[in-house]
Amino acid sequence: MKQRKTSSEIPIKPVYRKTDTERLRHAESEPGKYPFTRGVYSDMYLGRPWTMRQYAGYGTAEQSNARYRYLLSQGQTGLSVAFDLPTQIGYDSDHPMARGEVGKTGVAIDTLADLEILFKGLPLDRVSTSMTINATAFILLALYIAVAKKQNAAPDKLRGTIQNDILKEYIARGTYIFPPKPSLKLITDVFSFCNDRVPQWNTISISGYHIREAGSTAVQEVAFTLSNGICYVEHALQAGLDIDQFAPRLSFFFNAHNDLFEEIAKFRAARFLWARIMRERFKAKDERSCMLRFHTQTAGSMLTAQQPENNIARVTIQALAAVLGGTQSLHTNSMDEALALPTEKSALIALRTQQILAHESGVTNTVDPLAGSYFVESLTAEIIGRAEEYLAQIDRMGGAVRAVETGFFQKEIQKAAYEYQKEIESKERIVVGVNAYLSGQDARSNILQVDPKLEKRQIEFLRSIRQERGDISMQLNSLREAAGENRNIMPAVLGCVEAMVSIGEICGVLREVWGEHKENVTL
């Protein structure tokens, strides 16, 4: 009989027994107690389910606001904002680099006026908001604070998360702007600013999601994500911040892939490893500093354009893995996202999938229901061990930034992605509707079409804002000075956005001061 393996090439035994789980380091923990293998809270979902935070945004701010209101009316419990590519890389909608991309992969945001429209009628002191934004995360946070101020919502009442994880952009995704050194400085500026002004805000969502989407294994996702987390903590400590002041506001973002039991074990392993890193390596005393709290999104790379209805089953399995693994919030992908942004109907099906899991499946009736499973506990231990080997290797080469510069992360991910694809093409790995059980159905009907005219409307709106606002030279000079003098940049950015300075104008000044990152890795 052929040896079965997980997607990380971990061999699987035909049968697991009690002897396989004896003397495992992680297996004796209790939910809500260090090292948090069984969950960061003692009651987990007994009081209420995870936050159902559907990622959404497209076109103009008005269109996205309508989608948010719809999803909230259908039972969504948190907002999650998708931004278009120009917003992510610091270009205004009228920049030549933005042509053809405005509003396509998320909502177009140029100035405070757009964000005001985006959150119109949504009380920011009573709703939790996640923003998937990295290179320009500091600007979007400033914009969010400015909108809240106009709503008379105090900064200390704001709850939410900015992704703000630039290292994984260099590794896997590519929406970076500035070189690593100033980019890491921006992140520690946000840590410090929020510690003083926005204490309930999660200042970073250290993301394994995009590492996995680029083709990594589950083990690599854990190891590379935690390595990036170590780097952020080190830079914050070097900036003079206290570990137990900023660490409780760190959060993580993971992928939920197809291999149900490996994914459950992955989440448990990540919690165990991060708790030990924070206590043993960084000497954190506050238990909240040792908690790996995380958001999960189902695997976009596993969605198929062929027979898209099959994606409903895939997403359900992935979401179940996230819940059994102890996620704090969850996004379920829509069945048509291999083809386009989701339609309203498919977005509703994705949300209903979460609600059925929460209220009909019974998975919320007890904490960590798979604890003690011979298979799950053995797999958790195996992932812990293999991830520790990667972490030690990255430490030896000088840490995450050096691993980015040498292309180590990128090469490891590319090798894993190549092997995975070979298995699909050889049919060693079956993907229903792709390399087996074909039907020949046309998958391209009833998908969301973004109106191409919206780009022109967005540009006209931006130009009207520029004509109506006052002189912005003082704000831009203050920004330039703060960047050049190595001061915390957030107060100057907040001053800019309140004066209707655009994201592109802010990034233009910082490009002048810091330059742009150019990838020079030879693979």
C-alpha positions in Angstrom: 0.0 0.0 0.0 1.3 3.4 -1.0 2.5 5.7 1.8 0.0 8.5 2.4 1.3 12.0 3.2 0.0 15.4 4.1 0.5 18.4 1.8 3.7 19.1 3.8 5.0 15.7 2.9 4.5 14.4 6.5 4.0 10.6 6.4 0.7 9.4 7.7 0.4 6.1 9.5 -2.6 3.8 8.6 -3.6 3.7 12.3 -2.6 6.0 15.3 -2.5 4.6 18.8 -2.0 5.9 22.4 1.7 5.2 22.1 2.0 7.8 19.4 1.0 10.6 21.8 3.0 9.8 24.8 5.5 12.4 26.0 4.4 15.1 23.5 5.4 18.6 24.7 2.2 20.3 23.7 -0.5 17.9 24.6 -1.1 18.6 28.3 -2.2 22.3 28.0 -5.6 23.5 28.9 -7.7 25.9 26.8 -6.9 29.5 27.7 -3.7 28.7 29.5 0.0 28.8 28.4 1.1 27.5 25.9 -2.4 27.8 24.4 -2.2 24.8 22.2 -5.9 24.2 22.8 -7.0 27.8 22.3 -6.4 31.2 23.6 -9.6 31.4 25.6 -10.9 28.9 28.2 -14.5 29.0 26.8 -13.7 29.6 23.1 -17.1 29.5 21.2 -19.3 28.6 24.2 -20.3 32.2 24.8 -20.5 33.3 21.2 -19.1 32.0 17.8 -16.0 33.5 16.1 -16.4 36.8 14.4 -17.8 36.3 10.9 -15.7 38.9 9.0 -16.4 38.6 5.2 -13.7 40.3 3.1 -15.4 42.7 0.7 -14.9 45.8 -1.4 -15.0 46.7 -5.1 -15.5 49.7 -7.4 -16.3 52.9 -5.6 -16.8 53.6 -1.9 -20.6 53.9 -2.5 -20.7 50.4 -4.0 -18.7 48.9 -1.2 -20.7 50.6 1.5 -23.8 49.0 0.0 -22.2 45.6 0.1 -21.2 46.1 3.7 -24.7 47.1 4.7 -26.1 44.1 3.0 -23.7 41.6 4.6 -24.3 43.2 8.1 -28.1 42.9 7.5 -27.5 39.2 6.8 -25.7 38.5 10.0 -22.0 39.3 9.4 -20.4 40.4 12.6 -17.4 42.4 11.5 -16.2 44.4 8.5 -13.2 43.4 6.4 -12.1 45.9 3.7 -10.5 44.9 0.4 -8.7 47.7 -1.4 -7.8 48.0 -5.1 -4.3 47.6 -6.3 -3.5 51.4 -6.7 -4.5 52.0 -3.1 -2.4 49.1 -1.9 0.8 50.4 -3.6 0.3 54.1 -3.0 -0.9 55.5 -6.3 -3.9 57.8 -6.8 -6.6 56.7 -9.2 -5.5 59.2 -11.8 -1.9 58.0 -11.9 -0.8 56.3 -15.1 0.2 53.2 -13.1 -3.4 52.9 -11.9 -4.9 52.8 -15.4 -7.3 49.8 -15.8 -6.9 48.8 -12.1 -9.2 51.2 -10.3 -11.8 49.4 -8.2 -11.0 46.0 -9.8 -9.7 44.0 -6.8 -11.2 46.1 -4.1 -12.4 49.6 -3.3 -10.6 52.6 -4.6 -9.6 55.0 -1.9 -7.7 58.3 -2.7 -8.6 60.7 0.1 -10.5 61.0 3.4 -13.7 61.8 1.3 -13.7 58.3 0.0 -13.3 56.7 3.4 -16.1 58.8 4.8 -18.4 57.5 2.0 -17.1 53.9 2.6 -18.2 53.9 6.2 -21.3 56.1 5.9 -23.9 55.0 8.4 -21.5 52.5 10.0 -20.7 53.6 13.6 -17.0 53.0 13.9 -17.0 53.0 17.7 -19.4 50.1 17.7 -18.2 47.9 14.8 -14.9 46.1 14.4 -13.1 46.7 11.1 -10.2 44.8 9.5 -8.3 46.4 6.6 -6.2 44.2 4.4 -3.5 46.8 3.6 0.2 46.7 4.0 2.5 49.2 2.4 0.0 52.0 2.9 -1.5 50.6 6.2 -0.3 53.6 8.2 -2.2 55.9 5.9 -5.4 53.9 6.0 -5.2 53.8 9.8 -4.9 57.6 9.9 -7.8 57.9 7.5 -9.9 55.6 9.7 -9.1 57.7 12.8 -10.0 60.8 10.9 -13.4 59.4 9.8 -14.1 58.3 13.4 -13.3 61.8 14.6 -15.9 63.2 12.2 -18.3 60.7 13.7 -17.4 61.9 17.2 -16.0 58.4 18.0 -13.0 58.6 20.3 -9.8 56.8 19.2 -9.7 54.7 22.3 -13.1 53.2 21.4 -11.9 52.0 17.9 -11.5 48.3 17.4 -10.1 46.5 14.4 -6.9 45.4 12.6 -4.6 46.6 9.9 -2.6 43.9 8.2 0.5 46.1 8.2 2.8 43.1 7.4 5.3 44.2 4.9 7.8 41.3 5.1 5.3 38.8 3.5 4.9 41.3 0.7 8.6 41.0 -0.1 8.3 37.2 0.3 5.1 36.3 -1.5 2.7 39.0 -2.7 4.6 42.0 -4.1 2.6 45.1 -3.0 5.5 46.8 -1.3 6.7 50.4 -1.9 9.6 51.3 0.3 12.8 49.4 1.2 12.7 47.1 4.3 14.4 49.5 6.8 11.9 52.4 6.5 9.0 50.0 6.1 9.9 48.3 9.4 10.2 51.8 10.9 6.7 52.6 9.8 5.4 49.4 11.5 7.0 50.3 14.8 5.7 53.9 14.5 2.2 52.4 14.3 2.8 50.1 17.3 3.9 53.2 19.4 1.2 55.5 18.1 -1.6 53.0 18.8 -0.2 52.1 22.2 -0.7 55.8 23.1 -3.8 56.8 21.1 -5.7 53.7 19.8 -5.2 51.1 22.5 -7.8 48.6 21.4 -6.5 48.4 17.8 -4.6 45.4 16.5 -1.5 47.0 15.1 -0.5 44.2 12.8 -1.9 41.0 11.4 1.2 38.9 10.7 0.2 37.0 7.7 0.8 33.4 6.6 -2.1 33.6 4.3 -0.3 34.9 1.3 2.7 32.8 1.9 0.4 29.7 1.6 -1.3 31.2 -1.4 2.0 31.5 -3.1 2.5 27.8 -2.8 4.1 27.1 0.6 3.4 24.0 2.7 1.6 24.2 6.0 4.9 23.8 7.8 6.4 26.6 5.8 3.4 28.8 6.5 3.8 28.4 10.2 7.6 28.8 10.3 7.9 31.7 7.9 5.0 33.6 9.5 6.4 33.2 13.0 9.9 34.2 11.7 8.4 37.5 10.4 6.7 37.9 13.8 10.0 37.5 15.5 11.5 40.2 13.3 8.7 42.7 14.1 9.1 42.1 17.8 12.8 42.6 17.6 12.4 45.9 15.8 9.8 47.1 18.3 12.2 46.3 21.2 15.0 48.1 19.4 12.8 51.1 19.1 12.4 51.1 22.9 8.9 49.7 23.2 8.1 47.4 26.1 7.2 43.8 25.1 4.1 43.6 27.3 2.8 46.9 26.1 2.7 46.1 22.3 2.7 42.3 22.1 -0.9 41.8 23.3 -2.1 43.8 20.2 -0.2 41.6 17.7 -2.5 39.3 15.7 -2.0 36.7 13.0 -3.7 35.7 9.7 -3.6 32.2 8.4 -4.9 30.2 5.4 -7.3 27.3 5.8 -6.3 24.8 3.1 -7.9 21.5 2.0 -6.1 18.9 4.2 -8.6 19.0 7.1 -6.5 17.4 9.9 -3.2 19.0 8.9 -4.8 22.4 9.0 -6.2 21.8 12.4 -2.8 20.6 13.7 -1.2 23.6 12.0 -3.2 26.1 14.0 -2.5 24.3 17.3 1.2 24.1 16.5 1.4 27.8 15.7 -0.2 28.7 19.0 2.2 26.5 20.9 5.3 27.8 19.1 4.4 31.5 19.4 3.7 31.2 23.2 7.2 29.6 23.7 8.9 32.2 21.5 7.3 35.1 23.4 8.0 33.7 26.9 11.4 32.0 26.4 13.0 34.2 23.7 11.5 37.6 24.5 10.8 37.1 28.3 7.2 38.3 28.0 5.5 38.2 31.4 1.9 39.1 30.5 0.1 35.9 29.3 -1.7 38.0 26.7 1.6 38.7 25.0 2.0 34.9 24.5 -1.5 34.4 22.9 -1.5 33.8 19.2 -4.9 35.3 18.2 -5.6 34.8 14.5 -8.0 35.5 11.7 -8.5 32.8 9.0 -9.5 33.0 5.4 -10.3 29.9 3.3 -7.8 29.1 0.5 -8.3 31.3 -2.6 -5.7 29.3 -4.5 -7.8 26.1 -4.0 -10.9 27.6 -5.7 -11.4 26.2 -9.2 -12.9 28.1 -12.2 -14.1 24.7 -13.4 -17.4 23.6 -11.8 -17.4 26.5 -9.4 -20.2 25.1 -7.3 -17.7 22.5 -6.0 -16.0 25.4 -4.2 -18.9 25.5 -1.7 -17.9 22.1 -0.4 -14.2 23.0 -0.4 -14.8 26.2 1.5 -17.0 24.3 4.0 -14.2 21.8 4.8 -11.6 24.6 5.0 -13.8 26.7 7.3 -14.4 23.6 9.5 -10.6 23.2 9.9 -10.3 26.8 11.0 -13.1 26.5 13.6 -11.8 23.2 14.9 -8.3 24.8 15.0 -9.6 27.7 17.2 -9.7 30.7 15.0 -10.9 34.1 16.4 -12.5 35.3 13.1 -13.2 33.8 9.7 -13.7 34.8 6.1 -15.2 32.2 3.8 -14.5 32.6 0.1 -17.3 32.7 -2.4 -17.7 30.0 -5.0 -17.1 32.3 -8.0 -13.9 34.0 -6.8 -11.7 32.0 -9.2 -13.5 33.9 -11.9 -14.2 37.4 -10.5 -15.2 39.3 -7.4 -18.2 37.6 -5.7 -21.7 38.4 -6.7 -24.1 39.3 -3.9 -25.7 35.8 -4.1 -22.4 33.9 -3.8 -21.2 36.2 -1.0 -24.4 35.3 0.9 -23.8 31.6 0.4 -20.3 32.0 1.8 -21.6 33.8 4.9 -24.4 31.2 5.3 -21.7 28.5 5.3 -20.2 30.0 8.4 -23.6 30.4 10.1 -24.5 26.8 9.4 -21.2 25.7 11.0 -21.8 27.9 14.0 -25.5 27.0 14.7 -26.2 23.6 13.1 -23.0 21.5 13.1 -22.4 21.2 16.9 -18.8 22.3 16.7 -19.3 25.1 19.2 -20.7 22.9 21.9 -17.4 22.1 23.5 -13.9 23.5 23.5 -11.2 22.0 21.3 -13.2 18.8 20.5 -10.3 17.0 18.8 -7.9 17.3 21.7 -6.5 13.9 22.6 -7.0 12.5 19.0 -4.0 10.3 18.5 -3.7 11.5 14.9 -4.2 15.2 15.5 -1.8 15.3 18.5 0.9 13.4 16.6 0.5 15.7 13.6 0.6 18.8 15.8 3.9 17.6 17.3 5.3 16.8 13.8 4.5 20.3 12.5 6.0 21.9 15.7 9.3 20.0 15.1 9.6 20.7 11.4 8.7 24.4 11.9 11.3 24.7 14.7 13.9 23.4 12.2 13.0 26.1 9.8 13.1 28.8 12.5 16.6 27.7 13.6 17.8 27.8 10.0 16.4 31.3 9.5 18.1 32.4 12.8 21.4 31.1 11.6 21.2 33.1 8.4 20.5 36.3 10.3 16.7 36.5 10.5 13.7 37.2 8.3 15.0 40.3 6.5 18.2 38.5 5.5 16.1 35.5 4.4 14.1 37.8 2.2 17.2 39.5 0.7 18.9 36.1 -0.1 15.7 34.7 -1.6 15.5 31.9 0.9 11.8 32.2 1.6 11.0 32.7 -2.1 13.0 29.6 -3.2 11.5 27.4 -0.6 8.0 28.4 -1.6 8.6 28.0 -5.3 10.0 24.5 -4.8 6.9 23.5 -2.7 4.5 25.1 -5.3 6.3 23.2 -8.1 6.0 19.9 -6.4 2.3 20.5 -5.7 1.6 21.3 -9.3 3.5 18.3 -10.6 1.2 16.1 -8.4 -1.9 17.6 -9.9 -0.6 17.2 -13.5 0.4 13.6 -12.9 -3.0 13.0 -11.2 -1.2 11.8 -8.1 -3.3 14.5 -6.4 -6.9 14.6 -7.6 -8.7 18.0 -8.0 -12.3 17.3 -8.7 -13.5 19.1 -11.9 -9.9 19.9 -12.9 -8.0 16.6 -13.5 -10.8 14.2 -12.7 -14.6 14.1 -12.9 -14.8 16.6 -15.7 -18.2 17.9 -17.0 -17.4 20.5 -19.7 -19.8 23.0 -18.1 -19.3 26.7 -18.9 -18.3 28.4 -15.7 -18.4 32.0 -16.8 -22.1 32.9 -16.5 -23.5 35.2 -13.8 -20.2 36.7 -12.6 -19.8 40.2 -11.2 -18.7 42.7 -13.8 -17.1 45.9 -12.5 -18.3 48.9 -14.6 -15.3 50.2 -16.5 -16.9 53.7 -16.3 -16.3 53.9 -12.5 -12.6 54.7 -13.1 -13.5 57.9 -14.8 -16.0 58.8 -12.1 -13.4 58.1 -9.4 -10.8 60.3 -11.1 -13.3 63.1 -11.5 -14.2 62.9 -7.8 -10.5 63.0 -6.8 -9.9 66.0 -9.0 -12.9 67.8 -7.5 -11.5 67.2 -4.0 -8.1 68.6 -5.0 -9.8 71.8 -6.4 -11.9 72.3 -3.3 -9.3 71.7 -0.6 -6.9 74.4 0.6 -3.1 74.7 0.4 -1.5 71.5 1.5 2.2 72.5 1.3 2.5 72.9 5.1 1.3 69.3 5.7 3.5 67.9 3.1 6.5 69.7 4.5 5.8 68.4 8.0 5.6 64.9 6.5 8.9 65.3 4.7 10.6 66.6 7.8 9.2 63.7 10.0 10.4 61.1 7.5 13.8 62.7 7.1 14.4 63.2 10.8 13.4 59.7 11.8 10.5 60.8 14.0 7.3 58.9 14.4 5.5 59.7 11.2 1.9 59.1 12.3 1.1 62.6 13.6 2.2 64.1 10.3 0.3 61.6 8.3 -2.9 62.3 10.4 -2.4 66.0 9.7 -2.1 65.2 5.9 -5.2 63.1 5.6 -7.3 65.6 7.6 -6.3 68.2 5.1 -7.5 66.0 2.2 -4.0 65.1 1.1 -4.3 62.0 -1.1 -2.6 58.6 -0.5 -0.6 59.0 -3.7 0.6 62.5 -2.6 1.7 61.1 0.8 3.5 58.2 -0.8 5.1 60.5 -3.4 6.8 62.5 -0.6 8.0 59.3 1.1 9.3 57.9 -2.2 11.4 61.0 -2.5 12.8 60.6 1.0 13.2 56.8 1.2 13.2 55.5 -2.3 11.5 52.4 -3.6 12.3 48.7 -3.0 13.6 46.8 -6.0 13.7 43.1 -5.8 17.1 41.8 -6.8 16.8 38.1 -6.0 18.0 35.7 -8.7 15.9 32.5 -8.5 
